[in-house]
Amino acid sequence: MTVTGAPTAGATLRLLDKADKEIVKLDRAIVGAVYKFQHDFRRNPEAGGFDLKPLKGDGRLWSARVNREYRALLLRLGGNDWLLVSVKHRGHVHQNLDRLAYGINQITGAIEYVDLQVVEESVLRRELTAAADAPEPAAVSPGPVEPLLFAQYDARQLADLGVAEPLIPVVFRLTTDEELLGLVEYAPRHTGEVLLRLCDGVPYEQVKAEVTAPVAVDPEEQFDDEDWQAAVDRSQAVVITDDESLQSILEEGDFGRWKIFLHPTQDKLVHRTYSGPARVGGGPGTGKTIVALHRVRHLVEQLPPGHTKPVLLTTFNKNLAADLRSRLLSLGGPEILARVDIQHVDQLATRVVGEADPGNSKRRINDAQALREWRDLLVEAGEKRWAADFLSDEWNQVILGQAVVSRSDYFRARRAGRGRSVSRAERAEIWQLAERFTQRLDTKGLETHRQVAERAAQLEMGRKSKIDRREAEREERGGLHNVHVEAGSGAWLRYRYRHIVVDEAQDLSAAHWKMLRAMVPSTSNDIFLVGDTHQRIYDNQVTLGSLGVNIRGRSSRLTLSYRTTREILRSALGVLEGVDYDDLDGEADNLAGYRSVLHGPQPVLRGARSWDEELDLLVDQLGAWHDVPREAMAICVPTNDMVTQVAYRLKQRGIESTEITQDGPRHEEGVHIGTMYRFKGLEYRRMIIAGVAEGLVPRSSVDAWERTDPVRYRRELQRARSLLFVAATRARDALTITWHGEPSRFLAPLTAG
């Protein structure tokens, strides 16, 4: 299909993947000119001064003036729909016009644009840089010729994997990893992913199944390689809707855009119809939250018109819920937001309990505060046989976790995974202490979030039983099937939601899941959850199937990280070396195939003799990162005291900082500082993890469990690893890890290299 003719006023302007990376590298004045260009072009492409004209005979590639020296290269998709693919000096455009290749990939159906001149220069530059950094050879005699990286494949095989065909001749000339990285920097993202996987030694058929098949055009789809409007929907491009959109994309250098962009692999998960609960897993930065947000929008778009909120979007804490609200607003606008109830699970449980007991004025306390109450109880009672940690876990995981309400129920309760076995006589002692603890909380007007969650679960399960019973009665009478039933009081009783979407699913407790399961009817598309047990930082061990959330056969896994570099990922994965994780349903889970097409410097590992000396290392590192805004950097430490000490040292050195609290950063300006727990769900361009020393990570008290409770010992070590893993994967571009004294045992795979 050939497009001709002059455009009319008003245009849709899209930005192709990687064009932003090229633009942001230009001089600041030119980037400013790009802002103005896109603003004026969207309003009227015919405005004077653009000199808009086709560059090739097919009428597809056009050029428009940005300023006196630079031109915007655009693909015309049809009508007044334009795709901005590059901004180049006018001399480069005219001298290399025959090296500009574009088209629709025959495998993925996506639009691809390649500047062969730039790719070849990048490959050469990488190789020259690597050669300059290499040590001087001991002799001048020529060494062996480097083997070609992709000699075992032919052009047809690479094309069948979706490698951009104009780049295949360049691919067959590559001999080093540095040359490959030079190509990947400017190649279409899918091409880079395929080549990196092959170079990593992944078998051809596995790459085809895991990388190409998920984004390939459906064989049953009528594919037209001249339908550019259909192709742009399969492409990694964003529509520029306002000046701020482009500014945020360019200023963050692609950091913000991935937060709402949907990859074709993810798109299939979002729009699939599931016969029941479904789970999407994957490592940090693979876009699980993006999938959840798009799933919410998709579910809302299927709803009949109305003003209710039949879709629940929930997660573990208040900070994450606020972030979900902001991102859903950016993605779907106020119309979508108006049909979605966004609450974190404890807030939801509090609402349920409040409806049943509106006069309840008890103050809620968290697990740490509850543990202090246990310790005070044991001291006051002179009880030395039982540890507060053990009793707290027994109360949370067995008594509350199984809704145990009597001594006889506790004698029958299962204690799988608790490690230490207890006799019948010991159970009697534990139950007596648990009763005293509950009375203590009542007397002080306190209740834990776990108590509230369990009570909410019981209330919702009772509500569900009543709905199901009334529904069965209606069906017996030949009534219409409806989840809305009339309660005895005359009020209408119904399930609270039609669909539930859960983010950070690995951190929810059994009580949370029982509550959620009862809030939605068991039908298609009822519960959609995303999470990664490698990032489980709270002691909530659950098996979803036993709680009525049956995900067997409806689980998928994302493996491509959009957030951080291959170098940082490699170090982060080293922290998890040799540890087994579950998939939330009793089966093993792993991060096999977890990878990134982003590249950057190797993480820096630095030790100090003392904490005071380590604080100076932090200041020095921040000084070396002078080219990045302070708020794009963060320092993560193991304890709250260390947060205070870091902030004080930075203040002494004239560096502004802000603490991350349970409600988020106190201020936007300054280096963000917080404990490892506070960084869940956050991302930064540059990251320091400090205090990663033995005795702090993991804390020294964990080792006391090795002999007395081996199961808990392994679980606590795993949780400490997960905290460090989460912290390391918050970094996008650069990561520095420091310690004083002896480095943490978790760093052994990193320091050994």
ABEGO torsion letter per residue (X at the ends): XBBBEBBBBEBBBBBBBGAAAAAAABBAAAAAAAAAAAAAAAABAABBGAGBBBABAAGABBBBBABAABBBBBBBAEEABBBBABBBBAAAAAAAAAABBBEBBAAAGBBBBBBAAAAAAAAAAAAAAAAAABBBBABABBBBBBBBAAAABBAAAAAAAGBBAAAAAAAAABABAAAAAAAAAABBAAAAAAAAAAAAGBBAAAAAAAAAAAABBBAABBBBAABAAAAAAABBBBBBABAAAAAAAAAAGGAAAAAABBBAAAAAAAABBBABBBBBBEBBGAGAAAAAAAAAAAAAAABBBEABBABBBBBABAAAAAAAAAAAAAAAEAAAAAABBBBBAAAAAAAAAAAABAABABBBBBAAAAAAAAAAAAAAAGBAABBAAAAAAAAAAAAAAAGBABAAAAAABBABGAGBBBBAAAAAAAAAAAAAAAAAAAAAGBBBAAAAAAAAAAAAAAAAAAAAAAAAAAAAAGBBBBABBBBAAGBBBBBABABBBBBGAAABBAAAAAAAAAABBBBBGABBBBEBAAABABBBBBBAAAAGBBABGABBBBABBAABBAAAAAAAAAAABGBBBBAGAGBBBBABGBBBABBBBBBBBBBBABAAAAAAAAAAAAAAAAABBAAABBBBBABAAAAAAAAAAAAAAGBBBBBBBAAEBABABEBBBBBAAAABGBBBABBBBBGBBBGAOBBAAAAAAAAABAAAAAAAAAAAAAAAAAAAAABAABBBBBBBEBBBAAAAAAAAX
